[in-house]
Structure formats: structure tokens, C-alpha cells
Amino acid sequence: MRARLAAPVEQVVAEVNTFLRGWAGYFRYGNSAHAFDKISSYARMRLALFVAKRHKHGRSWGFAQVYRSGDDLGLISLNGTVVAPRPNRPWRAPAEHRR
């Protein structure tokens, strides 16, 4: 939204991180690593576009700022958050136990 362009980048990153933490906490059980990669890429892209628009530069300048920062301007990483739903036990109970 254009109204958010007045907000500091740190505030926008904090709000996006809150969303990402909630999303990752809910979907981390199971096979969601591919989806986490996609949502992380999308969040970085949107942050880069926000930074470029806020500073009245082109898209490539915004992407350069995000990727050069080393920590994606404070954006959290979703890598390594996927866990098995039941650690140290099989994903599904054997067929004779499901009845």
C-alpha cells in the first residue's frame, strides 16, 4: 500500500517477520520445505520492491540493497524450520493400529 511507504523499513520488516514466524510455526510439521523456499523468496522480493519504491529508485537497486545487506535487512529465514510431526516415531501408525 502506498500509505506504508512512510513507515520505516525496520517496522515493515518486523511486521513481515511476525507473519512469517506464525506461518512457519503452523506449517513446519511435514514436507513444507519447498513452500518455505517460495514464501521466503516472495517476502524478499516484496521487501526489495518496497525499499526501491520508498527510496524512489529502480527495482534492481532495491534487490541489490536487500541481497547486499547480508541478512536480507533483518528478514528471518525459514530454512531449517521443518520438523517431523512426531520425532523419533514413524510418520504414520502401522495399519493394524489405525482401527
N, C-alpha and C positions, 0 to 999 in steps of 0.2 A: 504494500500500500504506500502511496506517496506520503501519507502522514507520518509513516515510520522513518522517513529519510532524515527527520530532525533528531531522531533518537541516536544516542552514542552507539558505536559498533559493539562495545562491551555489553551493553544492555541487550541488544539484539542477540548476540552470541549466548548470553546467559539464558534467555528465553528459549532459544533453539535447543540448547543443551538440556533444559528441563524437559522439553518434549522428547528428545532423543533418549534420555535416561528412562523415562516412563515407557516408551515404545520398546526399548531394549529389555527392560525388566519383564515386560509381559510376554514378548516373543522369543526370549533367549532359550527356552526349552524346545529342543527339537532341531530340525535341519533348516535353520534360517540364516546361515552364513551368507548365502548368495543375496538374499533380500537385504541383509545388513550392509553389504557392499554397495548395493544400489541406493539405499537410503542415505548412506554416508556420502556417496558421490553427488547425489541430488542436493543434500544440505550444503556441501562445499560450493557447488555451482551457484545456488541461490545466494549464499553469502558473498561470493565473488561478484555477482551481479549487483547486490545491494551496495557493496563497497564502491564499485565503479560508478554507480548512479549517484551515490552520496557525494563523491568527490568530483563528479562531472568529468569522468574520464571514460575511455572505451572499455569494452568487455575484456580485452586481453590484458589491460592494465589491472583490472580487478582480479582476474585469475592469477596474475603474477604476484599481486600483494598477498593473496591467500596462500599460494603454494610456496612463496619465498619465506613466509613467516616462520616456518619450521613446525609450528603446532597448529596450523590452519586457523590462526587468530584466536585460539582458545577453544575451538570446536572439539568436542570429545570424540574419541574413536570408538567404534562399535566392534572392532576386531578383538577376538578373544572372549566375547561375552556369551557365546553359545555354549550351553552345557547340556548334558544328558538329563532327561527328565527324572531319572531315578539312578543316582550314582551308585556304582558297584552292583547293580542288578540289571537284568536284561530289559530292553525297551518294552517288551510285551510279556505278559504271563504266558506260560505254556497253555496249549489248547484245553487240557483237562482241568485247569484251574479257572477258566473263564465262565463256567456254567453257573 
